[in-house]
């Protein structure tokens, strides 16, 4: 089954087709309203120079996506020098965006929600420090154990050593929320490891399990499954409680059988990812980057399967982050 066939849209949004139609029809007005500023880009003009992209750890989808996107931007935009920078993930990237200027970052919806909540809203906020160019694909939460272990439920990890992701990562944010919902906060030993270290820690016995949130398949976990039999702990039953406590960013989802070698279908949680920019990002550059994301999706998907999920109908659904005016202008242009 293709990734596109598994796409199920934004969670908890009844009447979505009508909302998408209304939003696309009103993009011109929204471009003026959001941010309260006029467009600075015109035609093919855009600001040139360095364009760093905050990604994630090297074994994750963010980094692979960002590296391929950087190459495309270099090829398509003369004068732009794009680079994929390694970070610890979404929370780190959120701080990066607050520096302003022309920079891109991958950001999970719950981390974006943390930024929006600073302004007391769970809806697009014109005063928020960040904007989105597109909703890209969904992350799936993995809780990985060795297949030879006796761990079959999250409660089996009581008293164990569990990696909750690197400090400043979106993995840590969602992992700690899951542990709270499961009643395990204070009842196991959390260890901070990114995907670059957690698989080795699991194989050596330093940790008993690790969390990861990423697109399907994630290279670091696929490589681990090729080396040693693993199992994924089901987490989907926690979805109603997680949504109730932390907002509509999370939905119940399925990691299909065969995503990783000899790993059965697993019920878990999923959440959206955005390509985000500072509110001060150049309008002309926002237009062109968004155009490349949409028009060159197949070139991105050839290197990053998750990129196949990018679709203009879902790309505009970036709540709680407002779309950037330059991105809005692009989406309006393709509706003509």
Buried (B, 14 or more C-beta within 10 A) or exposed (E): EEBEEBBEBBBEEEEBEEBBEEBBEEBEEBBEEBBEEEBBBEEEBBBBEEBBBBBBBBBBBBBBBBBBBBBBBBEBBEEBEBBBBBBBBBBBBBEBBEEEBBBBBBBBBBBBBBBBBEEEBBEBBBEBBBBBBBBBBBBBBBBBBBEEBEBEEBEBBEEBBBBBBBEBBBBBBBBBBBBBBBEBEEEBEBBBBBBBBBBEBBBEEBBBBBBBBBBBBBBBBBEBBEEEEBBBBBBBBBBEBBBEEBBBBBBBBBBBEEBBEEBEEBBBBBBBBBBBBBBBBBBBBBBBBBBBBBEBBEBBBEBBBBBBBBBBEBBBBBBBBBBBBBBBBBBBEEEE
